[in-house]
Amino acid sequence: MYAVIEQGSKQYKVAQGESLDIELTGAAPDATTLEIDKVLLVSDGQNIKIGNPYVPGAKVTASFQGNAEESIVKGLKIYPMHFRRRKASKKRIGHRQKYQRILIDKIEA
């Protein structure tokens, strides 16, 4: 069984028991679970339910690794470069995005 969820303006294909890095949720620091009700598609292998835009009554339950504050991980550091064709006219900056690691516990349709 798998589902397609929307979290933080991105869509993810998830299955039960899968670990996933999503954008920061703004959950309470001591929260241990997260319920996602923005489910776009649910499939159990035979039947497929497609929402318009969301599947009514469907939700995905996930748990944080530890609690919400401990589950924050950092992504790869990227170095965007701004360059113009004039002498000494370049700029290099660094950015490292933060994510929350969750574990998918249950998919309900």
LUMDRENLUM-302748 format. One record per atom (N, C-alpha, C): residue number from 1; residue in three letters; atom name; x, y, z. Coordinates in pm, whole numbers, plus 50000, padded with zeros to 5 digits. Atoms other than C-alpha are relative to their C-alpha. Layout:
N
   resi   resn   name      xx      yy      zz
    NUM    ALA     CA       X       Y       Z
...
This chain:
109
   resi   resn   name      xx      yy      zz
      1    MET      N   50085   49882   50000
      1    MET     CA   50000   50000   50000
      1    MET      C   50089   50123   50000
      2    TYR      N   49926   49875   50003
      2    TYR     CA   50128   50345   49913
      2    TYR      C   49904   50116   49983
      3    ALA      N   50081   49879   50013
      3    ALA     CA   50002   50702   49909
      3    ALA      C   50088   50112   49949
      4    VAL      N   49932   49878   50040
      4    VAL     CA   50096   51035   49758
      4    VAL      C   49945   50111   50089
      5    ILE      N   50042   49896   49907
      5    ILE     CA   50089   51316   50015
      5    ILE      C   50057   50134   49956
      6    GLU      N   49949   49864   50023
      6    GLU     CA   50136   51691   49999
      6    GLU      C   50040   50057   50135
      7    GLN      N   49949   49944   49876
      7    GLN     CA   50353   51845   50269
      7    GLN      C   50098   50111   49965
      8    GLY      N   49910   49889   50024
      8    GLY     CA   50513   52189   50254
      8    GLY      C   50015   50035   49853
      9    SER      N   50006   49969   50143
      9    SER     CA   50414   52254   49888
      9    SER      C   50081   49903   49915
     10    LYS      N   49934   50106   50076
     10    LYS     CA   50590   51934   49778
     10    LYS      C   49916   49873   50012
     11    GLN      N   50073   50125   49998
     11    GLN     CA   50447   51593   49693
     11    GLN      C   50097   49885   50018
     12    TYR      N   49915   50114   49969
     12    TYR     CA   50592   51266   49825
     12    TYR      C   49920   49871   49983
     13    LYS      N   50059   50133   50006
     13    LYS     CA   50516   50902   49745
     13    LYS      C   50053   49924   50122
     14    VAL      N   49960   50064   49875
     14    VAL     CA   50519   50716   50078
     14    VAL      C   49938   49862   50012
     15    ALA      N   50049   50133   49967
     15    ALA     CA   50477   50358   50194
     15    ALA      C   50020   49979   50150
     16    GLN      N   49990   50026   49857
     16    GLN     CA   50436   50214   50542
     16    GLN      C   50138   49948   50035
     17    GLY      N   49869   50041   49955
     17    GLY     CA   50765   50175   50731
     17    GLY      C   50114   50075   49932
     18    GLU      N   49898   49925   50075
     18    GLU     CA   50949   50423   50505
     18    GLU      C   50040   50125   50078
     19    SER      N   49948   49878   49938
     19    SER     CA   51169   50705   50636
     19    SER      C   50007   50109   49894
     20    LEU      N   50014   49891   50097
     20    LEU     CA   51134   51047   50474
     20    LEU      C   50047   50130   50063
     21    ASP      N   49961   49866   49957
     21    ASP     CA   51288   51395   50502
     21    ASP      C   49906   50101   49936
     22    ILE      N   50095   49901   50050
     22    ILE     CA   51027   51672   50471
     22    ILE      C   50042   50138   50050
     23    GLU      N   49974   49865   49952
     23    GLU     CA   51028   52049   50518
     23    GLU      C   49955   50011   50145
     24    LEU      N   50035   49981   49860
     24    LEU     CA   50999   52179   50874
     24    LEU      C   49848   50021   50013
     25    THR      N   50145   50001   49987
     25    THR     CA   50642   52135   50999
     25    THR      C   49946   50106   50094
     26    GLY      N   50052   49905   49902
     26    GLY     CA   50615   52386   51281
     26    GLY      C   49925   49932   50112
     27    ALA      N   50065   50075   49893
     27    ALA     CA   50499   52115   51520
     27    ALA      C   50062   50040   50134
     28    ALA      N   49950   49970   49866
     28    ALA     CA   50540   52156   51896
     28    ALA      C   50130   49922   50023
     29    PRO      N   49870   50067   49981
     29    PRO     CA   50895   52070   52011
     29    PRO      C   49993   49864   50068
     30    ASP      N   50011   50128   49931
     30    ASP     CA   50772   51782   52229
     30    ASP      C   49905   49903   49931
     31    ALA      N   50091   50088   50074
     31    ALA     CA   50538   51630   51965
     31    ALA      C   50074   49876   49952
     32    THR      N   49938   50125   50045
     32    THR     CA   50606   51267   51873
     32    THR      C   49936   49945   49874
     33    THR      N   50067   50050   50119
     33    THR     CA   50352   51205   51595
     33    THR      C   49952   50118   49914
     34    LEU      N   50047   49901   50097
     34    LEU     CA   50232   51390   51285
     34    LEU      C   49893   49933   49915
     35    GLU      N   50108   50051   50084
     35    GLU     CA   49901   51337   51104
     35    GLU      C   49990   50089   49876
     36    ILE      N   50007   49928   50127
     36    ILE     CA   49894   51437   50737
     36    ILE      C   49868   49963   49935
     37    ASP      N   50130   50027   50060
     37    ASP     CA   49545   51473   50593
     37    ASP      C   49992   50047   49855
     38    LYS      N   49997   49958   50140
     38    LYS     CA   49647   51618   50255
     38    LYS      C   50051   49882   49915
     39    VAL      N   49966   50120   50075
     39    VAL     CA   49645   51282   50076
     39    VAL      C   49941   50014   49860
     40    LEU      N   50044   49981   50137
     40    LEU     CA   49627   51308   49697
     40    LEU      C   49959   49870   49933
     41    LEU      N   50027   50129   50063
     41    LEU     CA   49621   50937   49606
     41    LEU      C   50030   49890   50100
     42    VAL      N   49977   50118   49916
     42    VAL     CA   49591   50603   49788
     42    VAL      C   49982   49878   49912
     43    SER      N   50007   50123   50077
     43    SER     CA   49661   50264   49631
     43    SER      C   50035   49883   50090
     44    ASP      N   49970   50122   49925
     44    ASP     CA   49648   49916   49785
     44    ASP      C   50043   49886   49909
     45    GLY      N   49959   50102   50095
     45    GLY     CA   49768   49730   49476
     45    GLY      C   49891   49967   49900
     46    GLN      N   50114   50029   50087
     46    GLN     CA   49422   49661   49335
     46    GLN      C   49916   50124   49973
     47    ASN      N   50088   49884   50010
     47    ASN     CA   49216   49973   49403
     47    ASN      C   50082   50128   50016
     48    ILE      N   49934   49870   49992
     48    ILE     CA   49330   50332   49348
     48    ILE      C   49893   50105   50025
     49    LYS      N   50089   49888   49971
     49    LYS     CA   49157   50632   49505
     49    LYS      C   50076   50129   49970
     50    ILE      N   49939   49874   50038
     50    ILE     CA   49237   50968   49349
     50    ILE      C   49911   50112   50052
     51    GLY      N   50076   49891   49942
     51    GLY     CA   49132   51286   49527
     51    GLY      C   49979   50115   49903
     52    ASN      N   50027   49883   50082
     52    ASN     CA   48994   51608   49387
     52    ASN      C   49989   50122   50090
     53    PRO      N   49858   50034   50012
     53    PRO     CA   49227   51757   49518
     53    PRO      C   50046   49897   50103
     54    TYR      N   49958   50095   49896
     54    TYR     CA   49240   51539   49835
     54    TYR      C   49898   49887   50012
     55    VAL      N   50087   50115   49978
     55    VAL     CA   49098   51194   49913
     55    VAL      C   49926   50022   50131
     56    PRO      N   50073   49975   49875
     56    PRO     CA   48816   51241   50168
     56    PRO      C   50015   49883   50097
     57    GLY      N   49987   50101   49896
     57    GLY     CA   48872   51057   50495
     57    GLY      C   50133   49929   50006
     58    ALA      N   49869   50066   50001
     58    ALA     CA   49227   50950   50411
     58    ALA      C   50100   50081   50082
     59    LYS      N   49895   49931   49926
     59    LYS     CA   49520   51031   50638
     59    LYS      C   50120   49907   50015
     60    VAL      N   49875   50072   49981
     60    VAL     CA   49879   50927   50691
     60    VAL      C   50053   50039   50137
     61    THR      N   49946   49976   49867
     61    THR     CA   50017   50891   51043
     61    THR      C   50149   49971   49998
     62    ALA      N   49855   50014   49998
     62    ALA     CA   50390   50944   51090
     62    ALA      C   50052   50034   50139
     63    SER      N   49938   49969   49872
     63    SER     CA   50622   50959   51390
     63    SER      C   50137   50062   49975
     64    PHE      N   49869   49937   50008
     64    PHE     CA   50927   51174   51445
     64    PHE      C   50105   49905   50057
     65    GLN      N   49888   50076   49942
     65    GLN     CA   51267   51021   51517
     65    GLN      C   50033   50067   50133
     66    GLY      N   49989   49935   49869
     66    GLY     CA   51263   51099   51892
     66    GLY      C   49879   50091   50017
     67    ASN      N   50111   49905   50002
     67    ASN     CA   51053   51416   51917
     67    ASN      C   50024   50099   49886
     68    ALA      N   49993   49911   50115
     68    ALA     CA   50995   51703   51674
     68    ALA      C   50130   50080   49996
     69    GLU      N   49878   49920   49996
     69    GLU     CA   51299   51900   51790
     69    GLU      C   50123   49916   49970
     70    GLU      N   49884   50087   50022
     70    GLU     CA   51540   51604   51781
     70    GLU      C   50005   49946   49858
     71    SER      N   50005   50060   50133
     71    SER     CA   51428   51496   51433
     71    SER      C   50048   50094   49889
     72    ILE      N   49954   49905   50101
     72    ILE     CA   51569   51804   51257
     72    ILE      C   50139   49958   49951
     73    VAL      N   49873   50035   50062
     73    VAL     CA   51848   51713   51014
     73    VAL      C   50034   50107   49897
     74    LYS      N   49956   49902   50098
     74    LYS     CA   52055   51928   50779
     74    LYS      C   50029   49931   49867
     75    GLY      N   49974   50052   50134
     75    GLY     CA   52072   51874   50405
     75    GLY      C   50141   50033   49955
     76    LEU      N   49870   49970   50057
     76    LEU     CA   52370   51911   50177
     76    LEU      C   50019   50150   49986
     77    LYS      N   49971   49859   50018
     77    LYS     CA   52542   52248   50158
     77    LYS      C   50018   50028   49851
     78    ILE      N   49988   49962   50140
     78    ILE     CA   52503   52416   49822
     78    ILE      C   50061   50139   49993
     79    TYR      N   49931   49873   50019
     79    TYR     CA   52701   52709   49688
     79    TYR      C   49951   50067   49872
     80    PRO      N   50042   49926   50119
     80    PRO     CA   52504   52932   49449
     80    PRO      C   50104   50105   49965
     81    MET      N   49899   49905   50046
     81    MET     CA   52729   53155   49240
     81    MET      C   49934   50101   49908
     82    HIS      N   50047   49892   50085
     82    HIS     CA   52635   53491   49091
     82    HIS      C   50121   50055   49927
     83    PHE      N   49885   49957   50078
     83    PHE     CA   52867   53592   48810
     83    PHE      C   49953   50090   49887
     84    ARG      N   50022   49912   50115
     84    ARG     CA   52865   53883   48569
     84    ARG      C   50133   50019   49929
     85    ARG      N   49879   49996   50081
     85    ARG     CA   53116   53940   48292
     85    ARG      C   50079   50129   50016
     86    ARG      N   49918   49883   49973
     86    ARG     CA   53285   54234   48457
     86    ARG      C   50105   49963   50103
     87    LYS      N   49888   50032   49912
     87    LYS     CA   53605   54239   48653
     87    LYS      C   49956   50003   50147
     88    ALA      N   50028   50013   49856
     88    ALA     CA   53566   54125   49017
     88    ALA      C   49851   50017   50029
     89    SER      N   50144   49987   49981
     89    SER     CA   53189   54101   48982
     89    SER      C   49939   49862   50017
     90    LYS      N   50058   50130   49972
     90    LYS     CA   53113   53762   49130
     90    LYS      C   49973   49990   50150
     91    LYS      N   50040   50015   49861
     91    LYS     CA   52953   53651   49454
     91    LYS      C   49967   49853   50024
     92    ARG      N   50025   50140   49966
     92    ARG     CA   52953   53306   49615
     92    ARG      C   49944   49996   50141
     93    ILE      N   50062   50012   49869
     93    ILE     CA   52718   53227   49902
     93    ILE      C   49971   49853   50027
     94    GLY      N   50031   50138   49963
     94    GLY     CA   52635   52907   50090
     94    GLY      C   49863   49991   50065
     95    HIS      N   50131   50022   49941
     95    HIS     CA   52302   52761   50197
     95    HIS      C   49988   49853   50039
     96    ARG      N   50022   50136   49952
     96    ARG     CA   52213   52453   50401
     96    ARG      C   49860   49990   50058
     97    GLN      N   50141   50011   49962
     97    GLN     CA   51844   52360   50428
     97    GLN      C   49983   49903   50116
     98    LYS      N   50034   50090   49890
     98    LYS     CA   51697   52202   50741
     98    LYS      C   49874   49923   49965
     99    TYR      N   50113   50089   50026
     99    TYR     CA   51455   51908   50718
     99    TYR      C   49962   49929   50129
    100    GLN      N   50041   50085   49889
    100    GLN     CA   51257   51690   50959
    100    GLN      C   49987   49858   49949
    101    ARG      N   50005   50140   50039
    101    ARG     CA   51299   51315   50941
    101    ARG      C   49882   49934   50071
    102    ILE      N   50118   50067   49945
    102    ILE     CA   50976   51118   50986
    102    ILE      C   50000   49854   49953
    103    LEU      N   50019   50140   50032
    103    LEU     CA   50884   50750   50979
    103    LEU      C   49850   49977   49980
    104    ILE      N   50142   50021   50030
    104    ILE     CA   50553   50653   50813
    104    ILE      C   49952   49876   50076
    105    ASP      N   50053   50108   49918
    105    ASP     CA   50352   50441   51057
    105    ASP      C   49879   49932   49937
    106    LYS      N   50125   50058   50047
    106    LYS     CA   50008   50395   50902
    106    LYS      C   49940   50086   49889
    107    ILE      N   50074   49933   50106
    107    ILE     CA   49815   50481   50587
    107    ILE      C   49855   49955   50008
    108    GLU      N   50143   50031   49989
    108    GLU     CA   49436   50500   50626
    108    GLU      C   49926   50060   49882
    109    ALA      N   50075   49950   50115
    109    ALA     CA   49201   50532   50332
    109    ALA      C   49851   50006   50031
